[in-house]
Every structure is written in structure tokens, then in C-alpha cells.
Amino acid sequence: MSLDLNIINILNIFLFAGVIQGLIVSLNLISKKPFQKTHLILGLWLLLFAMANFQIIINSSNLYQLLGQSFTLFLPLTFNLFFGPLIWLFIKKSTDKNFQFTKKQWLHLIPGILEVLYFVIVYCKPLAFRQKFYMTHWNFIEPSLEVLAFVSFATYFIYGILELKKYQQLINTNYADSTIETYEWLKKLLFLLLIFIVVWGILTVVDVFVMKYSLSYLYFYPYYFFVAFIAYFVGLSYKTNEKKKVLVEFEKKSSKALVSSEKQEGIIKALIALMDEQELFLKPDLRSKEVADQLQITVQTFSFVLNKGLQKSFHDYINELRVAHVIKQLNAGELKKKTLLGIAEEAGFNSESSFYRIFKKTTGTTPKKYLSNNS
């Protein structure tokens, strides 16, 4: 037991560094100018994580005894029921600039608010009451809250994935280049949260259902450190993302476009002629609105024609033209004068990774294999 405590005290030194990191990142986001709701939500989310880890340090180390039970017992620092709703609201607001916080949205925070009230009320009671409450009820209440918090977080995580998928569909409809910084960063964040959920889920099942809530703090440190790592990731990459982030604006949806077959054929012929003459697909930041304006139709009509007439999204259609342009350049011997990446960039591709991915998706082979097969 003493060995476990010594190891925990050593781990807590590193965990405390993670708490400081989380506090710095969260307060920086909350106070960031100009004020943005996404910064506030993400900052509060990280602040709650930092507070929860600080409570772990108090409860698992000698600080619990040094500070005394009158201060530490039921100290209200951990509010897990906020974790899920806040990250969902952050993703929702990040992917939809028109999203507004209505009373309906704030209802998602009620479980977390009730959790805060519950802990504050208990903490304000005399020490004797808290000690008795801990001995008689806490072994049932805390595991129940842990399971409820995990289910809540996993549920909102799924909602977050669905929001990101809708965002991706909007990008593919409106943009030729799908590597929007906001989307790419959120994908990385959700991947980290998926690992976090797996770790949290395994530990919760083992602790609550297998070990009957007797698992040592020591086994939970992968979870605690992962929380600290998420704060480190946000602090390191979200600032960079803000500098590079593209403001994504989408056309407002109108009533469903209805276009006759004859008109569809006419628009498709005009589109093919436009691309042959002006080669708009060579523009890296080409948007569907630019093409629709050239064709003198609405974005909704243009999207309808692409989906129904060509069975393609705007993103797929433009990038197929880019790949065709690259192949044309390769067949013309341009590789003797330029690099493969240089040819790809001239064709409108923004990055090497997106070029290789789209080339393989379109042709069924990689650029290097294509060159070796046609050399």
C-alpha cells in the first residue's frame, strides 16, 4: 500500500504539471479577444478537466491529510456531467456559424448544473454529516455518477461525430478542397476523445462492475494523464489552427431545387464547356458559388444537377478534373521539367497528402504506380 502511495505521489508531480497546463490553456481561451463562444466553451471544458485532475491529486496524496477533511471531504471540483454536453456544443458551434444557443440547447447542461448543486449542498453541511454520508451512501452514489457521466460523454461524442459528418457533407458540396483547417483539427480532437472514451470505459467497467468500486487510484492514471494530454494538444494546436483557419461560409438552404431533365442536360453541357474554356478547377480555393454564378444558376440548382445528373458532389467533380489534368501533364512529359508535386499544385491541389489520396481514389492506383505502369 505504501509502495502504491509513493508511486502515486511521484505521478501526481507530473499530473500537477498537466493541471497547470490545463489552467493556462483554459484561462487563455476564456479571456481571448475578440470574444467567441467557441473559445469560452472549449476553455470551460478544459477548466473542468483541470479541476477534476486537481481533486484527484488532493484525494490520492498526502494533501488530503495536510489540508484536513473539513476542507477536502466532498470538495466540489469534479463535475463530469458537463464533459459531454460542452464538447458537443463546441463542435456544433465550430461547424455552424449560424448556430444559436437557445433555451433548448441550454437544457443539455441541466444534469451538470444539478451535479454542481448536489456537491455544493453536501459540502456546505457540517463535517460530521459529510463523514456519515460518505460511510453510508457514497459507495453507491459515486459509482452511479461515474457510469452516468461515461454514458453521457459517449452519447454526446456520437452526436459530435454526426455533426462533423454533416459538416463534411457541406464542405464537399461547397468547396473543391476538403482540407478545411477547422474540419481537420476537429477530426484529430475526436480521434483523441475516442481513445479517451475507450480508456474511461474499460476502467469504469472494471472498477464498478468487476472490482465493486475498489480499484486503486494507481490504475486510473492513464485516464488522468490522457486528460492532461488533451489540454496539451488543444494548447499546442488550437492556437495554430486559429492562425490558419479558413472561415467557412455555406449558402443558406432553400426549398429543394426541381430541374427538368432537359434543363439538367443543358446545364451539364454548359458546365463542361466552362471547365474546358476557363479551367476553373485549377483554382485551389474554388467554391461552388463561383461556378454557379458563371452558369447563372443558384447554388442549390447547381448542387442538384451535379448530384442527380452526374451522381457526384462538387468536391468529387472538381478533383476528378484536376486528376485528369495531372495525367494529361504527365503524358505530355511535363515531369521532365517539373516535380510531381509541382504539377499537382498547378492542377489546384493544396497539399501532397490530398493529391495522393484523391489520385488513388479516382484512378485506383497511386501516382508512382501510375508512372511506373506508363513509363
C-alpha positions as CSV (number, residue, x, y, z in Angstrom):
1,M,0.0,0.0,0.0
2,S,2.8,2.4,0.9
3,L,4.6,1.5,-2.3
4,D,1.4,2.4,-4.2
5,L,1.2,5.7,-2.4
6,N,4.9,6.5,-3.2
7,I,4.3,5.8,-6.9
8,I,1.1,7.9,-6.8
9,N,2.9,10.8,-5.2
10,I,5.5,10.7,-7.9
11,L,2.8,10.5,-10.6
12,N,1.0,13.4,-9.0
13,I,4.0,15.7,-9.6
14,F,3.7,15.1,-13.3
15,L,-0.1,15.3,-13.1
16,F,0.1,18.7,-11.4
17,A,2.1,20.0,-14.3
18,G,-0.8,18.8,-16.5
19,V,-3.2,20.7,-14.2
20,I,-1.2,23.9,-14.6
21,Q,-1.1,23.4,-18.4
22,G,-4.9,22.9,-18.5
23,L,-5.5,26.0,-16.3
24,I,-3.2,28.2,-18.5
25,V,-4.9,27.0,-21.8
26,S,-8.4,27.3,-20.4
27,L,-7.9,30.8,-19.0
28,N,-6.2,31.9,-22.2
29,L,-9.2,30.7,-24.2
30,I,-11.8,32.2,-21.9
31,S,-10.1,35.6,-21.9
32,K,-9.2,35.6,-25.6
33,K,-10.1,38.7,-27.6
34,P,-12.2,39.1,-29.6
35,F,-14.7,37.1,-27.5
36,Q,-16.0,34.0,-29.2
37,K,-18.4,31.5,-27.8
38,T,-16.3,28.6,-29.1
39,H,-13.4,29.8,-27.1
40,L,-15.5,30.2,-24.0
41,I,-17.0,26.6,-24.3
42,L,-13.6,25.0,-25.0
43,G,-12.0,26.9,-22.2
44,L,-14.6,25.9,-19.7
45,W,-14.4,22.3,-20.8
46,L,-10.6,22.2,-20.2
47,L,-11.0,24.1,-16.9
48,L,-13.4,21.3,-15.7
49,F,-10.8,18.7,-16.7
50,A,-8.1,20.5,-14.8
51,M,-10.3,20.9,-11.7
52,A,-11.1,17.2,-11.8
53,N,-7.4,16.2,-12.0
54,F,-6.6,18.6,-9.2
55,Q,-9.2,16.9,-7.0
56,I,-7.5,13.5,-7.8
57,I,-4.2,14.9,-6.6
58,I,-5.8,16.1,-3.3
59,N,-7.6,12.8,-2.7
60,S,-4.8,10.5,-3.6
61,S,-1.9,12.2,-1.9
62,N,-0.9,13.5,1.5
63,L,-2.6,16.8,0.7
64,Y,-5.9,15.1,1.9
65,Q,-4.5,14.8,5.4
66,L,-2.5,18.0,5.4
67,L,-5.5,20.1,4.4
68,G,-7.8,18.2,6.7
69,Q,-11.2,16.6,6.0
70,S,-13.1,19.7,6.9
71,F,-11.7,21.3,3.7
72,T,-11.2,18.3,1.4
73,L,-14.2,15.9,2.0
74,F,-16.6,16.4,-0.9
75,L,-14.7,19.5,-2.1
76,P,-16.8,20.4,-5.2
77,L,-14.2,20.3,-8.1
78,T,-15.3,17.4,-10.3
79,F,-18.4,17.8,-12.5
80,N,-18.2,15.0,-15.1
81,L,-21.8,15.6,-16.4
82,F,-20.6,18.8,-18.1
83,F,-17.9,17.0,-20.2
84,G,-20.2,15.6,-22.9
85,P,-22.6,18.5,-23.5
86,L,-19.8,21.1,-23.6
87,I,-17.8,19.3,-26.2
88,W,-20.9,18.7,-28.3
89,L,-21.8,22.4,-28.1
90,F,-18.2,23.3,-29.1
91,I,-18.3,21.1,-32.2
92,K,-21.8,22.3,-33.1
93,K,-20.8,26.0,-32.8
94,S,-17.5,25.4,-34.6
95,T,-19.1,23.7,-37.6
96,D,-22.2,26.0,-37.9
97,K,-21.6,29.8,-37.7
98,N,-25.4,30.4,-37.6
99,F,-25.9,28.1,-34.6
100,Q,-27.5,30.0,-31.7
101,F,-27.8,29.0,-28.1
102,T,-31.5,28.7,-27.4
103,K,-33.3,27.5,-24.3
104,K,-33.5,24.1,-25.8
105,Q,-29.7,23.9,-26.2
106,W,-29.1,25.0,-22.6
107,L,-31.3,22.1,-21.4
108,H,-28.3,19.8,-22.1
109,L,-26.5,21.5,-19.2
110,I,-29.1,20.7,-16.6
111,P,-27.6,17.4,-15.4
112,G,-24.3,19.2,-14.9
113,I,-26.0,22.1,-13.0
114,L,-27.8,19.6,-10.8
115,E,-24.5,17.8,-10.1
116,V,-22.9,21.2,-9.1
117,L,-25.8,21.9,-6.7
118,Y,-25.7,18.4,-5.2
119,F,-22.0,18.7,-4.4
120,V,-22.2,22.2,-3.1
121,I,-25.1,21.4,-0.8
122,V,-23.3,18.4,0.6
123,Y,-20.1,20.3,1.0
124,C,-21.8,23.1,3.0
125,K,-23.0,20.5,5.6
126,P,-21.1,20.0,8.8
127,L,-18.1,17.7,8.7
128,A,-19.9,15.1,10.9
129,F,-22.8,14.9,8.4
130,R,-20.3,14.6,5.4
131,Q,-18.4,11.8,7.2
132,K,-21.6,9.8,7.9
133,F,-22.9,10.5,4.3
134,Y,-19.6,9.2,2.9
135,M,-19.7,6.0,5.0
136,T,-23.4,5.2,4.3
137,H,-24.2,6.4,0.8
138,W,-21.1,7.4,-1.1
139,N,-20.2,3.9,-2.2
140,F,-23.4,3.7,-4.2
141,I,-23.7,7.3,-5.4
142,E,-20.2,7.9,-6.8
143,P,-20.1,4.7,-9.0
144,S,-23.6,5.6,-10.3
145,L,-22.4,9.1,-11.1
146,E,-19.3,7.7,-12.8
147,V,-21.4,5.3,-15.0
148,L,-23.9,8.1,-15.8
149,A,-21.0,10.5,-16.7
150,F,-19.4,8.0,-19.0
151,V,-22.7,7.2,-20.8
152,S,-23.4,10.9,-21.2
153,F,-19.9,11.6,-22.6
154,A,-20.1,8.7,-25.0
155,T,-23.6,9.7,-26.2
156,Y,-22.5,13.3,-26.9
157,F,-19.4,12.1,-28.6
158,I,-21.6,10.2,-31.1
159,Y,-23.6,13.4,-31.6
160,G,-20.3,15.2,-32.2
161,I,-19.3,12.7,-34.9
162,L,-22.7,13.2,-36.6
163,E,-22.2,17.0,-36.6
164,L,-18.8,16.6,-38.1
165,K,-20.2,14.3,-40.8
166,K,-22.8,16.9,-41.7
167,Y,-20.0,19.5,-41.8
168,Q,-18.0,17.3,-44.2
169,Q,-21.0,16.9,-46.5
170,L,-21.4,20.7,-46.6
171,I,-17.7,21.1,-47.4
172,N,-17.9,18.6,-50.2
173,T,-21.0,20.4,-51.6
174,N,-19.5,23.9,-51.5
175,Y,-15.7,23.5,-51.7
176,A,-13.4,21.8,-54.1
177,D,-10.8,21.4,-51.4
178,S,-12.0,19.4,-48.3
179,T,-8.9,20.1,-46.2
180,I,-10.5,22.9,-44.2
181,E,-8.5,23.6,-41.1
182,T,-11.5,23.5,-38.7
183,Y,-12.6,20.1,-40.0
184,E,-9.1,18.6,-39.9
185,W,-8.5,19.8,-36.4
186,L,-11.8,18.6,-35.1
187,K,-11.1,15.1,-36.6
188,K,-7.9,14.9,-34.6
189,L,-9.7,16.0,-31.5
190,L,-12.4,13.4,-31.9
191,F,-9.8,10.7,-32.5
192,L,-8.2,11.6,-29.2
193,L,-11.6,11.6,-27.5
194,L,-12.3,8.2,-28.9
195,I,-9.1,6.8,-27.2
196,F,-10.2,8.7,-24.1
197,I,-13.6,7.0,-24.1
198,V,-12.1,3.5,-24.6
199,V,-9.8,4.0,-21.6
200,W,-12.5,5.6,-19.5
201,G,-15.0,2.8,-20.4
202,I,-12.6,0.0,-19.6
203,L,-11.6,1.5,-16.3
204,T,-15.3,2.2,-15.4
205,V,-16.4,-1.4,-16.2
206,V,-13.6,-3.0,-14.3
207,D,-13.9,-0.6,-11.3
208,V,-17.7,-0.6,-10.9
209,F,-18.8,-4.0,-12.1
210,V,-15.8,-6.2,-11.6
211,M,-13.9,-4.8,-8.6
212,K,-17.0,-3.4,-6.9
213,Y,-15.6,0.1,-6.7
214,S,-12.3,-1.0,-5.0
215,L,-9.8,-0.4,-7.8
216,S,-6.8,1.6,-6.7
217,Y,-6.2,5.2,-7.8
218,L,-3.0,3.9,-9.4
219,Y,-4.8,2.1,-12.2
220,F,-6.7,5.3,-13.2
221,Y,-3.6,7.3,-14.0
222,P,-3.6,6.5,-17.8
223,Y,-7.0,8.2,-17.7
224,Y,-5.8,11.2,-15.7
225,F,-2.7,11.7,-17.9
226,F,-4.8,11.4,-21.1
227,V,-6.9,14.3,-19.8
228,A,-3.8,16.3,-19.3
229,F,-2.6,15.4,-22.8
230,I,-5.8,16.6,-24.3
231,A,-5.2,20.0,-22.7
232,Y,-1.6,20.0,-24.1
233,F,-3.0,19.1,-27.6
234,V,-5.5,21.9,-27.5
235,G,-3.0,24.4,-26.2
236,L,-0.4,23.5,-28.9
237,S,-2.6,23.0,-31.9
238,Y,-5.8,25.1,-31.4
239,K,-3.7,28.3,-31.4
240,T,-2.0,27.3,-34.6
241,N,-5.4,26.3,-36.0
242,E,-6.7,29.7,-35.3
243,K,-4.0,31.3,-37.3
244,K,-4.5,29.1,-40.3
245,K,-8.3,28.6,-40.0
246,V,-10.4,29.3,-43.1
247,L,-13.7,31.0,-42.4
248,V,-16.2,28.5,-43.9
249,E,-19.4,30.0,-45.1
250,F,-22.2,28.0,-46.7
251,E,-25.1,29.0,-48.8
252,K,-28.4,29.0,-46.9
253,K,-30.6,26.1,-47.9
254,S,-33.7,27.0,-49.8
255,S,-36.5,24.8,-50.9
256,K,-35.5,21.7,-52.9
257,A,-34.4,22.6,-56.4
258,L,-36.5,20.9,-59.1
259,V,-34.9,20.8,-62.5
260,S,-36.2,19.1,-65.6
261,S,-34.1,16.5,-67.4
262,E,-33.8,18.8,-70.4
263,K,-32.5,21.7,-68.3
264,Q,-30.1,19.4,-66.4
265,E,-28.6,18.3,-69.8
266,G,-28.2,22.0,-70.8
267,I,-26.5,22.9,-67.5
268,I,-24.2,20.0,-67.7
269,K,-23.2,20.9,-71.3
270,A,-22.6,24.5,-70.2
271,L,-20.6,23.3,-67.2
272,I,-18.3,21.1,-69.4
273,A,-17.8,23.9,-71.8
274,L,-17.0,26.3,-69.0
275,M,-14.4,24.0,-67.5
276,D,-12.8,23.3,-70.9
277,E,-12.5,27.0,-71.7
278,Q,-11.7,28.6,-68.4
279,E,-10.3,25.6,-66.4
280,L,-11.7,26.9,-63.2
281,F,-10.8,23.7,-61.5
282,L,-7.2,24.9,-61.4
283,K,-8.1,27.4,-58.6
284,P,-7.2,25.8,-55.3
285,D,-9.9,27.7,-53.4
286,L,-12.7,27.2,-55.9
287,R,-16.2,27.3,-54.5
288,S,-19.4,26.0,-55.9
289,K,-20.9,29.5,-55.8
290,E,-18.3,30.8,-58.2
291,V,-19.2,28.1,-60.8
292,A,-22.9,28.6,-60.2
293,D,-22.6,32.3,-60.8
294,Q,-20.8,31.7,-64.1
295,L,-23.6,29.4,-65.2
296,Q,-26.2,31.9,-64.0
297,I,-28.0,29.5,-61.7
298,T,-28.3,29.2,-57.9
299,V,-26.0,27.0,-55.8
300,Q,-28.9,24.8,-55.0
301,T,-29.7,24.2,-58.6
302,F,-26.1,23.5,-59.4
303,S,-25.8,21.1,-56.5
304,F,-29.0,19.3,-57.6
305,V,-27.7,18.9,-61.2
306,L,-24.3,17.5,-60.0
307,N,-26.0,15.0,-57.6
308,K,-28.8,13.9,-59.9
309,G,-27.2,14.4,-63.4
310,L,-23.6,13.3,-62.7
311,Q,-24.1,11.5,-59.4
312,K,-21.2,13.5,-57.9
313,S,-20.6,16.1,-55.3
314,F,-18.9,19.4,-56.3
315,H,-15.7,18.2,-54.4
316,D,-15.5,14.9,-56.4
317,Y,-16.3,16.5,-59.7
318,I,-13.7,19.2,-59.5
319,N,-11.0,16.9,-58.2
320,E,-11.6,14.4,-61.0
321,L,-10.9,17.2,-63.4
322,R,-7.7,18.0,-61.5
323,V,-6.6,14.4,-61.7
324,A,-7.3,14.3,-65.4
325,H,-5.3,17.5,-65.8
326,V,-2.3,15.9,-63.9
327,I,-2.5,12.8,-66.0
328,K,-2.5,14.9,-69.2
329,Q,0.5,16.8,-68.0
330,L,2.3,13.5,-67.1
331,N,1.5,12.0,-70.5
332,A,2.9,15.2,-72.2
333,G,6.2,14.7,-70.5
334,E,5.9,17.7,-68.0
335,L,7.6,15.5,-65.3
336,K,10.9,16.2,-67.1
337,K,10.5,20.0,-66.3
338,K,8.6,19.9,-63.0
339,T,8.2,17.7,-59.9
340,L,5.1,15.6,-59.4
341,L,4.1,17.8,-56.5
342,G,4.6,20.9,-58.7
343,I,2.3,19.5,-61.3
344,A,-0.3,18.7,-58.6
345,E,-0.2,22.2,-57.2
346,E,-0.7,23.7,-60.6
347,A,-3.7,21.5,-61.0
348,G,-5.3,23.0,-57.9
349,F,-4.3,20.6,-55.2
350,N,-3.4,22.3,-51.9
351,S,-1.3,19.5,-50.3
352,E,0.6,16.4,-51.2
353,S,-1.5,14.2,-48.9
354,S,-4.8,15.3,-50.5
355,F,-3.3,14.9,-54.0
356,Y,-2.2,11.3,-53.3
357,R,-5.5,10.4,-51.7
358,I,-7.7,11.8,-54.4
359,F,-5.5,10.5,-57.2
360,K,-5.8,6.9,-55.8
361,K,-9.5,7.3,-55.2
362,T,-10.0,8.5,-58.8
363,T,-7.7,6.1,-60.7
364,G,-7.5,3.1,-58.4
365,T,-3.7,3.5,-58.1
366,T,-1.1,5.7,-56.6
367,P,0.7,8.4,-58.8
368,K,4.0,6.5,-58.5
369,K,2.4,3.2,-59.6
370,Y,0.7,5.1,-62.5
371,L,4.1,6.4,-63.6
372,S,5.8,3.1,-63.4
373,N,3.0,1.4,-65.4
374,N,3.0,4.1,-68.1
375,S,6.8,4.7,-68.4
